[in-house]
Amino acid sequence: MSREPTRAFVFDSQEVLEQMRVDKKSRASSFNLILPRAVGDVRVTSGVPDEVTVGSLNEFLGGGSS
């Protein structure tokens, strides 16, 4: 008998994005993303389009809704 894996949480990537916008570190509905490039090497990035952020959230959060 084949069973689907149990998911404890279902994330909505749009809701996560909206919560990121109201975080105290955001500025005028914009926020900086700290993106790792290699061990010990990160870049502070701004101006990432919402669709890229949502796509990344979907991938990271396990295919949540967009």
Secondary structure, 3 states (H helix, E strand, C coil): CCCCCCCCCCCEHHHHHHHHHCCCCCECCECCEEEEEECCEEEEECCCCHHHHHHHHHHHCCCCEC
